[in-house]
């Protein structure tokens, strides 16, 4: 009986580890003050004043990179810097590198077995995104840019040419 209880506790801990997606921690000194806001061009075709919008840096990939955070949800915008070959081992992923407004690069690994491929992307295109960030010294990796068919993981997305890919 004791072994069975230990097994279930370990199974529960493993489940929580796999499906726990923290948000970037709130800082008591960091808020959406003008210093912590960015004005960036919109990648979508939605009508905004001068085709720009304001976004908070609270859940930005730049902040996650600076603080070496991983497994955090981030939102932002970037410009396609390089288009890489698809990763066809296991689940297929479309891969490309975005350059963020800060100059940081971000590798996007977009699952094309779950979501649609972004057809027609080219160097210089703007892409808005939300997904899970994983830190690495080159700028990080963004994945989970799609819905979760099982409904256990926060959905991410990519927005390109007015179309949201989930």
Order of alpha helices (4+ residues) and beta strands (2+ residues): alpha-beta-beta-alpha-beta-beta-beta-beta-beta-beta-beta
